[in-house]
Amino acid sequence: MSASLSASVSAPPQAPTQADLLAFVRRTAADAELITSLPLDPEGRTWMRLEGPGGSEAWLIGWPPGTGTGWHDHADSCGAFVTASGELKENSLAARLPSDGWKTLELTEGVDRERRLPAGTGRSFGQHHVHEVLNESPDRHAVSVHAYYPPLPQIRRYSRTGQVLRLEQVERPEDWS
């Protein structure tokens, strides 16, 4: 009896790694039909929920000229994103910040990183990765594909003045409905 029972019980699915998420967003960004199906708004970002690998949360996002996310992190989720069309810029911090218990931090010199992400390029990142993503084009939309695992438990939003980073807001999934 135990042999038949163990044969019918399957192992839980393995959580996707950063590499799995990056492979998924790269494949998805190469799907020209999907990318062009996203309605683009001249004023604000648009998005479409996608089926990500292994229970991850995934999104197709349209970025009008001059738009961005502001400084934020994805809490305990790791993630990946790829620019499918246009070009995005990512500003990030090359420092692990404390996850809780602070409202204002003074950043040390040399923690800033900047990446230009033209179509077909992207990156993955670990937990508590603080960044902002921007479409700096004055006249062209950008479209990108994003995936996060575990699905986003929260997003922490920050303001930044010089080297001072300030926690402004914590958003949870129920805030996004």
C-alpha positions as CSV (number, residue, x, y, z in Angstrom):
1,M,0.0,0.0,0.0
2,S,2.8,2.5,0.8
3,A,4.3,2.0,-2.6
4,S,1.1,3.0,-4.4
5,L,0.5,5.9,-2.1
6,S,4.0,7.3,-2.6
7,A,3.7,6.9,-6.4
8,S,0.5,9.0,-6.4
9,V,1.9,11.8,-4.2
10,S,3.9,14.3,-6.3
11,A,6.7,16.5,-4.9
12,P,5.8,20.1,-4.4
13,P,6.8,22.3,-7.4
14,Q,10.3,23.8,-7.0
15,A,10.4,27.6,-6.5
16,P,11.8,29.4,-9.6
17,T,15.3,30.8,-9.2
18,Q,16.4,34.2,-10.4
19,A,17.8,32.4,-13.5
20,D,14.4,30.8,-14.1
21,L,12.7,34.2,-13.8
22,L,15.2,35.8,-16.2
23,A,14.8,33.0,-18.7
24,F,11.0,33.4,-18.6
25,V,11.1,37.2,-19.1
26,R,13.5,36.9,-22.0
27,R,11.4,34.3,-23.7
28,T,8.2,36.3,-23.1
29,A,9.9,39.6,-24.3
30,A,10.8,37.8,-27.6
31,D,7.0,37.1,-28.3
32,A,6.4,40.0,-30.7
33,E,2.6,39.2,-30.9
34,L,2.2,39.4,-27.1
35,I,4.3,42.6,-26.8
36,T,2.3,44.4,-29.5
37,S,-1.0,43.3,-27.9
38,L,-0.5,45.5,-24.9
39,P,-2.6,48.7,-25.2
40,L,-0.4,51.7,-24.7
41,D,-1.7,54.9,-23.0
42,P,0.0,58.2,-23.8
43,E,-0.4,59.4,-20.2
44,G,0.1,56.5,-17.8
45,R,1.6,53.1,-17.6
46,T,-0.5,50.1,-18.7
47,W,0.0,46.5,-17.7
48,M,-1.3,43.0,-18.2
49,R,-0.9,40.1,-15.8
50,L,0.9,37.1,-17.2
51,E,1.2,33.4,-16.1
52,G,4.7,33.2,-14.6
53,P,6.7,30.0,-14.0
54,G,6.3,28.0,-10.8
55,G,3.7,30.2,-9.2
56,S,5.6,33.5,-9.8
57,E,3.8,36.8,-10.4
58,A,4.5,38.2,-13.9
59,W,3.6,41.4,-15.7
60,L,3.8,43.0,-19.2
61,I,4.2,46.8,-18.6
62,G,3.9,49.7,-21.1
63,W,5.8,52.8,-20.2
64,P,4.9,56.1,-21.9
65,P,7.7,58.6,-22.6
66,G,9.0,60.2,-19.4
67,T,7.4,57.8,-16.9
68,G,9.0,55.8,-14.1
69,T,8.4,53.9,-10.9
70,G,10.1,56.0,-8.3
71,W,12.4,54.3,-5.8
72,H,11.0,51.1,-4.4
73,D,11.8,47.5,-3.5
74,H,9.9,44.2,-3.8
75,A,10.5,43.1,-0.2
76,D,11.1,39.4,0.1
77,S,10.7,38.6,-3.6
78,C,13.5,38.2,-6.1
79,G,12.7,39.1,-9.6
80,A,13.8,39.8,-13.2
81,F,12.8,42.1,-16.0
82,V,13.6,42.6,-19.7
83,T,12.9,45.5,-22.0
84,A,10.9,44.1,-24.9
85,S,10.8,47.4,-26.9
86,G,12.1,50.9,-26.5
87,E,14.7,51.5,-23.8
88,L,14.5,51.6,-20.0
89,K,17.0,52.9,-17.4
90,E,17.4,51.4,-14.0
91,N,19.0,53.3,-11.1
92,S,19.7,50.9,-8.2
93,L,21.6,50.7,-5.0
94,A,24.6,48.3,-4.7
95,A,24.0,47.9,-0.9
96,R,21.7,45.7,1.1
97,L,19.5,47.8,3.3
98,P,18.0,46.7,6.5
99,S,14.6,45.2,5.7
100,D,12.7,46.7,8.7
101,G,13.1,49.2,11.5
102,W,14.1,52.4,9.8
103,K,12.5,55.4,8.2
104,T,15.5,57.3,6.9
105,L,19.0,56.2,5.9
106,E,22.0,58.1,4.7
107,L,23.6,56.3,1.8
108,T,27.3,56.1,1.5
109,E,29.1,57.3,-1.6
110,G,29.6,54.8,-4.4
111,V,26.4,52.7,-3.9
112,D,24.6,54.1,-7.0
113,R,24.4,52.0,-10.1
114,E,22.9,52.9,-13.4
115,R,22.0,50.5,-16.2
116,R,20.7,51.3,-19.7
117,L,18.4,48.5,-20.9
118,P,17.7,48.7,-24.6
119,A,15.3,46.1,-26.2
120,G,16.3,42.6,-25.5
121,T,18.3,43.3,-22.3
122,G,17.4,42.9,-18.7
123,R,18.5,41.6,-15.4
124,S,17.6,39.6,-12.3
125,F,17.8,40.7,-8.7
126,G,17.5,39.4,-5.2
127,Q,15.4,40.2,-2.2
128,H,15.3,43.8,-0.9
129,H,16.7,45.2,-4.2
130,V,16.1,49.0,-4.1
131,H,15.7,50.6,-7.6
132,E,13.8,52.8,-9.9
133,V,12.9,52.1,-13.5
134,L,12.5,54.9,-16.0
135,N,11.6,55.5,-19.6
136,E,13.6,58.6,-20.4
137,S,12.6,58.8,-24.0
138,P,10.9,62.1,-24.9
139,D,8.8,60.5,-27.6
140,R,8.8,56.7,-27.5
141,H,7.0,54.1,-25.4
142,A,8.9,51.2,-23.9
143,V,7.4,47.8,-23.0
144,S,8.9,45.4,-20.5
145,V,8.3,42.0,-19.0
146,H,8.7,41.4,-15.2
147,A,8.5,38.3,-12.9
148,Y,8.7,38.0,-9.1
149,Y,8.9,35.1,-6.7
150,P,7.3,34.7,-4.3
151,P,4.4,36.8,-5.6
152,L,4.8,40.3,-4.3
153,P,3.9,40.4,-0.6
154,Q,4.5,44.1,-0.5
155,I,6.3,47.0,-2.2
156,R,8.1,49.6,-0.2
157,R,8.2,53.0,-1.8
158,Y,11.0,55.5,-1.0
159,S,11.8,59.2,-1.7
160,R,15.4,60.2,-2.3
161,T,17.1,63.5,-1.8
162,G,20.9,63.4,-2.5
163,Q,22.2,60.6,-0.3
164,V,19.2,60.4,2.0
165,L,16.7,57.6,1.3
166,R,13.4,57.8,3.2
167,L,10.7,55.1,3.5
168,E,7.4,56.8,2.4
169,Q,4.9,54.0,2.0
170,V,4.3,50.2,2.2
171,E,1.9,48.8,-0.3
172,R,0.3,45.4,-0.1
173,P,-1.6,43.4,-2.8
174,E,-5.0,44.5,-1.4
175,D,-3.9,48.2,-2.1
176,W,-3.5,47.4,-5.9
177,S,-7.0,46.1,-6.6
